[in-house]
Amino acid sequence: MSVRVVVRTFSELCITAGALIVLFVVYVLFWTGVKADHVMDDQIDLLQERWAREPVTPTASPGAAEAEPVRPARYEAGKPFAIMYIPRLGFTWNKPVLENTATKTLKKGLGHYADTARLGQKGNFAVAGHRRTYGDPFKDFPRLRRGDAVVLTDGTTWFTYRIDKGPYKTVPSDVEVIDPVPRKSGYTRSGRYLTLTTCDPEWGHSHRLIVWAHLDSTQPVEAGKPAALRR
Amino acid sequence: MYGWIWRHLPGNAGVKALISLALIVAVVYVLFQYVFPWAEPLLPFNDVTVDNQ
């Protein structure tokens, strides 16, 4: 085998490796976002179809207060159950919230930590989301400020949470940030809290960013969008 | 490597170019559909929770 063939094959391999890397960068930066936007829209459509089928039980009508609908104890793993709106991240920013925080689940939307409280219930409703890739849902996470609204709906009720603290930077092993009463949040009594987590720095995984919020108000969906979502 | 493939493709230069294009598209499809989705979770972008150390 001549030197020429060796050199040529080596250069071809180098070019191939370079092309592979460029393609992978395109995939991570661009294609995961295209796919995720599509998948997340599908999840939201799925939710809205389901909510349209189920009759909405009026919760605010007088006399029907005792007729609390029997709810399942847990959300179905990997399935969407709510839509989150954060006006600070953009007026059109809305993402589906799915049960559990598996890698597969987080490709389709935000993930609810399965062991934490249900939406609007006493305890801590904790949600994780991608900072980068898969549609960059929490790209602007550091812009969140005290007083910002985090609005969620489960098809029957609007839940408006108000951010109290954050973004708080911590390490990945700091699991107590999603405790029912997170110690570092400044909350001292049990209540209806919300925690959002994402990674920090943007493309890294050495730290986590956290914000904490408390349930400010709820209203039935028949009453229209909450004030935080009206322009 | 690429020269070898080119020499072994049938037909004239036009046909060879077409087949080459089809091959490239097929390779990119396999990469985007199967290889990259497998490789991407090995990178740190998925670590957004506080409990998976």
Chai-1 contact restraints between the chains, C-beta under 6 A:
chainA,res_idxA,chainB,res_idxB,connection_type,confidence,min_distance_angstrom,max_distance_angstrom,comment,restraint_id
A,T9,B,M1,contact,1.0,0.0,6.0,A-B,restraint_1
A,E12,B,M1,contact,1.0,0.0,6.0,A-B,restraint_2
A,E12,B,Y2,contact,1.0,0.0,6.0,A-B,restraint_3
A,F24,B,F36,contact,1.0,0.0,6.0,A-B,restraint_4
A,Y27,B,F32,contact,1.0,0.0,6.0,A-B,restraint_5
A,Y27,B,F36,contact,1.0,0.0,6.0,A-B,restraint_6
A,T101,B,T49,contact,1.0,0.0,6.0,A-B,restraint_7
A,T103,B,P41,contact,1.0,0.0,6.0,A-B,restraint_8
A,T103,B,N46,contact,1.0,0.0,6.0,A-B,restraint_9
A,A128,B,V48,contact,1.0,0.0,6.0,A-B,restraint_10
A,A128,B,T49,contact,1.0,0.0,6.0,A-B,restraint_11
A,H130,B,V48,contact,1.0,0.0,6.0,A-B,restraint_12
A,R132,B,F45,contact,1.0,0.0,6.0,A-B,restraint_13
A,T133,B,F45,contact,1.0,0.0,6.0,A-B,restraint_14
A,P172,B,Q53,contact,1.0,0.0,6.0,A-B,restraint_15
A,S173,B,Q53,contact,1.0,0.0,6.0,A-B,restraint_16
A,D174,B,V50,contact,1.0,0.0,6.0,A-B,restraint_17
A,V175,B,V50,contact,1.0,0.0,6.0,A-B,restraint_18
A,V175,B,D51,contact,1.0,0.0,6.0,A-B,restraint_19
A,V177,B,V50,contact,1.0,0.0,6.0,A-B,restraint_20
A,T197,B,V50,contact,1.0,0.0,6.0,A-B,restraint_21
A,T198,B,V48,contact,1.0,0.0,6.0,A-B,restraint_22
A,C199,B,D47,contact,1.0,0.0,6.0,A-B,restraint_23
A,C199,B,V48,contact,1.0,0.0,6.0,A-B,restraint_24
A,H205,B,P44,contact,1.0,0.0,6.0,A-B,restraint_25
A,H205,B,D47,contact,1.0,0.0,6.0,A-B,restraint_26
A,R208,B,V50,contact,1.0,0.0,6.0,A-B,restraint_27
